[in-house]
């Protein structure tokens, strides 16, 4: 229960919890999603998460429609009313299984929780007006510029147009608004066919089946199953799964994951290369994230050593064959999964992140053995956090490191660019990711291909 003024709000109600969190987001452009355990079952949690995420994902579009309906500027509306209208429009536009008039009534009733009963009629009238004027409003929306139609900041769209061209930028924006799919990597101790039978017995719909995993289309309740609790799988986007293929031919006797939390890449590597690894260490600077890493380690029965430390000053004396550096970044490649990212990033973030990322590489370069490799990766689409980091690192370590052009067994060779870097752009099946493979030279320096 949350006290607001003289009333208590029952935030186990998914719609009310969404309104409260959207009010906070409207004020601060920051959001921390509630936990599954805060709701009365997985369906309520799923409804809360969908409504809240969808309102943030499409907020420019919703704001445009709200201004057309109310004939008022967004800044002139009570934030509680604005949040309620967002929740109502999400249900009317993107939740077909909810009856329109039930959605309106449920939303109107939310207003009463904020001591503003006099605004019930305003919310009711505008939501019903949307139902009547829907087609005309959609026609107006079609004539708007890309930042409004796809709900992205104008400065972000302009950057992508400059970097990738308008056609690709449009695809990135549209892909960011596709609902993310839950992609999993199966524990190799589990038989794929047996796992599929078990999941289907719980009415989960499975698609995109491959040798190491699949996609679950209706994951609500999945994490309450014994299948999840016994460590049968990792949740990992397809683009992240491909990083394991990059390091497949490399020596992996001693491996360090320098920014390990929540551990997906490290545990995936261990699952499918454990017989090659004698020592596996995961670092993270955060006490909270280290605690989560240890929880995942226990659930997945991992042998990794988890250490809380700053990777820039790790002090590890071991000379590693392979270091994974999944560097903290802006996350503009995973907006599909975290739509709040596009609203709380600033253009200066990218150059500031670049220095931190460079500090990571320079701190870790002493921990890699001669002939060993560093796999640098981000979930960013921005040159400042990707190619420019590598260029600066190589310039500062001219005789010490070289780029190894990436080669992978994949049908889509467009994922490797002309410089040998791995680059995924968001689409309906994967999120954005960048990776570069660096080799520490000994006596001689030069690039080489992996075969």
C-alpha positions in Angstrom: 0.0 0.0 0.0 1.2 3.5 -0.9 -0.1 6.6 0.9 -0.9 9.5 -1.4 -2.2 12.5 0.6 -4.9 11.0 2.8 -5.6 7.9 0.7 -3.9 4.6 0.4 -3.3 3.1 -3.0 -3.5 -0.6 -3.6 -0.6 -1.0 -5.9 -1.3 -4.7 -6.5 -3.8 -3.4 -9.0 -1.9 -3.5 -12.3 -3.6 -0.4 -13.8 -3.2 1.7 -10.7 0.4 0.6 -10.3 1.0 1.6 -13.9 -0.6 5.1 -13.4 1.5 5.7 -10.2 4.7 4.7 -12.0 3.8 6.8 -15.1 3.2 9.8 -12.9 6.8 9.4 -11.6 8.1 8.9 -15.1 6.3 12.0 -16.4 8.0 14.0 -13.7 11.5 12.5 -13.9 11.8 10.5 -17.1 13.1 7.7 -14.9 11.3 4.4 -14.0 12.0 1.4 -11.9 9.6 -1.4 -12.8 7.9 -3.3 -10.0 8.7 -6.9 -9.2 6.5 -9.9 -10.0 6.0 -10.6 -6.4 4.2 -7.3 -5.9 1.2 -8.6 -7.9 -1.5 -11.2 -7.4 -0.1 -13.6 -10.1 1.9 -13.5 -13.3 -1.1 -12.2 -15.4 -1.5 -9.1 -13.3 2.3 -8.5 -13.5 2.2 -8.9 -17.2 -0.6 -6.5 -17.6 1.1 -3.9 -15.4 4.4 -4.3 -17.3 2.8 -4.1 -20.7 0.7 -1.0 -20.0 3.6 0.9 -18.4 6.2 -0.1 -21.0 3.8 0.6 -23.9 2.9 4.0 -22.6 6.6 4.9 -22.4 7.5 3.2 -25.7 4.9 5.2 -27.7 4.6 8.3 -25.6 5.2 10.9 -28.3 2.4 9.3 -30.4 0.1 9.2 -27.3 0.9 12.8 -26.4 0.1 13.9 -30.0 -3.3 12.0 -29.8 -4.0 13.4 -26.3 -3.4 17.0 -27.5 -5.7 16.4 -30.5 -8.4 15.0 -28.2 -8.3 17.5 -25.4 -7.2 20.5 -27.5 -4.8 21.3 -24.7 -1.0 21.2 -24.5 0.4 18.3 -22.5 2.0 20.7 -20.1 -1.4 22.1 -19.2 -2.9 18.7 -18.1 -2.8 17.4 -14.6 -0.1 14.7 -14.4 -2.6 12.2 -12.8 -5.1 12.8 -15.7 -2.3 12.5 -18.3 -1.2 9.2 -16.8 -4.8 7.9 -16.7 -5.3 8.9 -20.4 -2.0 7.1 -21.3 -3.2 3.9 -19.5 -6.6 4.2 -21.3 -5.1 4.7 -24.7 -2.7 1.7 -24.3 -5.7 -0.5 -23.6 -7.8 0.9 -26.4 -5.1 0.8 -29.1 -2.9 -2.2 -28.2 -4.9 -4.6 -26.0 -7.5 -6.2 -28.3 -8.6 -8.7 -25.6 -9.9 -6.0 -23.4 -13.4 -4.7 -24.2 -13.3 -1.1 -25.1 -16.0 0.2 -22.7 -14.6 -1.9 -19.9 -11.2 -0.4 -20.5 -12.7 3.1 -20.4 -14.6 2.4 -17.2 -11.6 0.8 -15.4 -9.5 3.8 -16.4 -12.0 6.4 -15.3 -12.3 4.8 -11.9 -8.5 5.3 -11.5 -9.0 9.0 -11.3 -10.9 8.6 -8.0 -7.8 7.3 -6.2 -6.1 10.8 -6.5 -8.8 12.9 -4.9 -9.8 14.3 -8.2 -13.2 12.8 -8.8 -14.3 16.0 -10.6 -12.0 15.0 -13.5 -13.6 11.6 -14.1 -15.9 13.2 -16.7 -13.0 14.7 -18.5 -11.1 11.4 -18.8 -14.3 9.5 -19.7 -15.3 12.1 -22.5 -11.8 12.0 -24.1 -11.4 8.2 -24.1 -14.9 7.8 -25.6 -14.1 10.6 -28.1 -11.0 8.6 -29.2 -13.2 5.5 -29.9 -15.5 7.7 -32.1 -12.6 9.6 -33.9 -10.1 6.8 -34.1 -9.8 6.6 -37.9 -9.5 10.4 -38.3 -6.9 10.6 -35.6 -4.8 7.8 -37.2 -4.9 9.7 -40.5 -3.6 12.8 -38.8 -0.8 10.7 -37.2 0.3 9.4 -40.6 1.2 12.9 -41.6 3.5 13.5 -38.7 7.3 13.4 -38.7 9.2 10.2 -37.8 10.0 11.3 -34.2 6.3 11.6 -33.4 5.1 8.6 -35.4 7.7 6.3 -33.9 8.1 8.1 -30.5 11.8 8.9 -30.5 13.6 12.1 -29.5 14.3 14.2 -32.6 18.0 14.5 -31.8 18.3 10.7 -31.7 16.6 10.1 -35.0 18.8 12.8 -36.6 21.9 11.0 -35.4 20.8 7.7 -36.8 19.9 9.3 -40.1 23.4 10.8 -40.3 25.2 7.6 -39.3 23.1 4.9 -41.1 21.0 6.8 -43.7 17.3 7.5 -43.5 16.0 4.1 -44.7 18.0 2.3 -42.0 17.1 4.8 -39.4 13.4 4.3 -40.1 13.9 0.5 -39.6 15.7 1.1 -36.4 12.9 3.3 -35.0 10.2 0.9 -36.1 12.1 -2.1 -34.7 12.5 -0.4 -31.4 8.7 -0.4 -31.1 8.2 -4.1 -31.7 7.4 -6.0 -28.5 10.5 -7.8 -27.4 10.5 -11.6 -27.6 11.8 -13.8 -24.8 14.7 -15.7 -26.3 16.4 -18.4 -24.2 19.5 -20.5 -24.3 18.9 -24.0 -23.1 21.2 -25.6 -20.5 23.1 -28.2 -22.5 22.3 -30.8 -19.8 18.7 -30.5 -21.0 17.4 -32.3 -24.0 15.7 -29.8 -26.5 12.8 -32.1 -27.3 12.2 -32.9 -23.6 12.2 -29.2 -22.8 9.8 -28.4 -25.6 7.4 -31.1 -24.3 7.6 -29.7 -20.8 7.0 -26.2 -21.9 4.1 -27.1 -24.1 2.5 -29.0 -21.2 2.3 -25.6 -19.4 0.7 -24.1 -22.6 3.8 -22.1 -23.5 4.0 -21.4 -27.3 7.5 -21.9 -28.6 9.1 -20.8 -31.9 12.4 -20.1 -33.6 13.8 -23.5 -32.4 17.6 -24.0 -32.9 20.3 -26.2 -31.5 20.8 -24.1 -28.3 17.4 -22.7 -27.6 14.2 -21.1 -28.8 11.8 -18.2 -28.4 8.8 -18.3 -26.0 5.9 -16.2 -27.3 3.7 -16.2 -24.2 6.2 -16.2 -21.2 3.8 -15.0 -18.5 4.3 -17.4 -15.6 7.4 -19.0 -17.0 9.6 -17.9 -14.1 7.2 -19.5 -11.6 7.8 -23.0 -13.1 10.2 -25.6 -11.8 11.7 -25.6 -15.3 13.0 -22.0 -14.6 13.9 -22.5 -11.0 16.1 -25.5 -11.6 18.3 -23.5 -14.0 17.2 -25.0 -17.3 17.8 -21.9 -19.3 19.3 -18.4 -19.6 17.3 -15.4 -21.0 19.6 -14.0 -23.7 18.9 -12.0 -26.9 19.9 -13.7 -30.2 22.5 -11.0 -30.9 24.2 -11.7 -27.5 24.0 -15.5 -28.2 26.1 -14.9 -31.3 29.0 -13.6 -29.3 29.7 -17.1 -28.1 30.3 -18.1 -31.7 33.0 -15.4 -32.1 35.1 -16.8 -29.3 34.5 -20.4 -30.2 37.9 -21.0 -31.9 39.9 -19.1 -29.3 42.0 -20.4 -26.4 39.9 -20.3 -23.2 42.0 -22.0 -20.5 41.7 -18.9 -18.3 38.7 -16.5 -18.8 37.7 -13.3 -17.2 34.4 -11.6 -17.6 35.2 -8.1 -16.5 31.6 -6.7 -16.4 29.8 -9.9 -15.6 26.4 -9.1 -14.2 23.8 -10.5 -14.6 26.0 -13.3 -16.0 24.3 -14.4 -19.2 27.4 -14.2 -21.5 29.7 -15.8 -18.9 27.3 -18.7 -18.0 26.5 -19.3 -21.7 30.3 -19.5 -22.3 30.7 -21.9 -19.4 27.8 -24.1 -20.5 29.1 -24.7 -24.0 32.9 -24.5 -23.5 33.3 -25.7 -19.9 35.7 -28.5 -20.9 38.2 -26.0 -22.3 38.1 -23.7 -19.2 40.2 -24.2 -16.2 39.5 -20.9 -14.5 36.5 -18.6 -15.0 36.2 -15.4 -13.1 33.4 -12.9 -13.1 33.9 -9.3 -11.9 31.4 -6.6 -11.1 31.9 -3.3 -9.2 28.4 -3.2 -7.7 27.6 -5.1 -4.4 24.0 -5.5 -5.5 24.9 -6.9 -8.9 27.5 -9.3 -7.4 24.8 -10.6 -5.1 22.6 -11.2 -8.2 25.5 -12.9 -9.9 26.0 -15.3 -7.0 22.3 -16.1 -6.9 22.4 -16.9 -10.6 25.6 -18.9 -10.1 23.9 -21.0 -7.5 20.8 -21.6 -9.5 22.8 -22.5 -12.6 25.3 -24.6 -10.7 28.2 -22.6 -12.1 31.8 -23.0 -11.1 32.7 -19.4 -11.8 34.5 -17.4 -9.1 32.6 -14.1 -8.5 34.5 -11.1 -7.3 33.4 -7.6 -6.4 36.0 -5.3 -8.0 36.6 -2.4 -10.3 37.8 -4.0 -13.6 39.9 -0.9 -14.3 41.9 -1.7 -11.1 41.3 -5.4 -10.8 44.8 -6.3 -9.5 44.4 -9.8 -10.9 47.8 -11.3 -11.5 46.6 -14.1 -13.7 47.3 -13.8 -17.4 44.1 -14.6 -19.1 43.7 -16.2 -22.5 40.4 -14.4 -23.0 38.8 -11.3 -21.4 35.1 -10.4 -22.1 34.4 -6.7 -21.8 30.7 -6.1 -22.1 31.2 -2.4 -21.4 28.6 -0.2 -19.7 27.0 2.0 -22.4 24.0 4.0 -23.4 22.0 0.9 -24.4 20.6 2.4 -27.5 20.6 -1.0 -29.1 18.2 -2.5 -26.6 15.5 0.2 -26.6 13.1 -2.5 -27.8 13.4 -4.1 -24.3 14.0 -0.9 -22.4 11.9 1.9 -24.0 12.7 4.3 -21.2 16.3 4.5 -22.6 15.3 6.8 -25.5 13.9 9.4 -23.1 16.5 9.5 -20.4 19.7 9.6 -22.6 21.4 12.9 -23.5 23.7 13.5 -26.5 26.7 14.1 -24.2 26.3 10.7 -22.7 28.1 9.0 -25.6 31.4 10.8 -25.4 31.4 10.6 -21.6 30.8 6.8 -21.8 33.7 6.6 -24.3 36.2 7.7 -21.8 34.9 5.1 -19.2 35.0 2.4 -21.8 38.6 3.3 -22.8 39.6 3.3 -19.1 38.2 -0.3 -18.9 40.3 -1.5 -21.8 43.4 0.2 -20.6 42.9 -1.2 -17.1 42.5 -4.7 -18.4 45.3 -4.8 -21.0 47.8 -5.9 -18.3 45.7 -8.9 -17.4 45.8 -10.5 -20.9 48.6 -12.9 -21.8 50.6 -12.4 -25.0 48.6 -13.9 -27.9 45.4 -13.7 -25.8 42.3 -11.9 -26.9 39.9 -9.3 -25.6 36.3 -9.3 -26.8 34.9 -5.8 -26.4 31.1 -5.5 -26.8 28.3 -3.0 -26.2 24.6 -2.9 -26.8 25.0 0.6 -28.3 24.4 1.8 -31.8 26.6 4.9 -31.3 30.0 5.2 -33.0 31.5 7.1 -29.9 30.9 3.9 -27.8 32.0 1.4 -30.4 34.4 2.1 -33.3 35.8 5.2 -31.8 36.7 3.4 -28.5 38.6 0.8 -30.5 40.3 3.4 -32.6 41.5 5.3 -29.6 42.6 2.2 -27.8 44.7 1.0 -30.8 46.2 4.5 -31.2 47.3 4.5 -27.6 48.6 0.9 -27.8 49.9 0.8 -31.3 52.5 -1.9 -30.8 50.6 -3.9 -28.2 47.2 -4.8 -29.8 45.6 -5.4 -33.2 42.1 -6.0 -34.4 41.3 -9.6 -35.4 38.6 -9.4 -38.1 35.6 -11.5 -37.0 34.5 -14.5 -39.0 31.4 -16.5 -38.0 29.3 -19.3 -39.4 26.2 -17.3 -40.1 23.8 -16.9 -43.0 23.8 -13.1 -42.7 27.3 -11.9 -43.4 26.1 -8.2 -43.1 26.7 -8.6 -39.4 30.4 -8.2 -40.0 31.4 -4.8 -41.4 34.3 -3.8 -43.6 36.6 -3.3 -40.5 35.9 -6.8 -39.2 33.6 -5.6 -36.4 30.5 -7.5 -35.5 27.5 -5.2 -35.7 23.8 -6.1 -35.3 21.1 -3.5 -35.8 17.7 -3.9 -34.2 15.0 -5.9 -36.0 12.1 -8.1 -35.0 14.4 -11.0 -34.1 17.4 -9.3 -32.4 18.5 -6.2 -30.7 21.5 -4.0 -31.5 25.0 -5.0 -30.6 28.6 -4.2 -31.4 31.7 -6.3 -30.9 35.4 -6.1 -31.7 38.0 -8.7 -31.2 41.5 -7.6 -30.1 44.7 -9.6 -29.9 47.6 -8.8 -27.6 50.7 -9.0 -29.7 54.1 -10.3 -28.5 57.1 -9.6 -30.7 55.3 -8.7 -33.9 52.1 -6.8 -34.6 49.5 -7.4 -37.2 45.9 -8.4 -38.0 44.9 -11.9 -38.6 41.7 -13.8 -39.5 40.1 -16.5 -37.4 39.3 -19.7 -39.3 
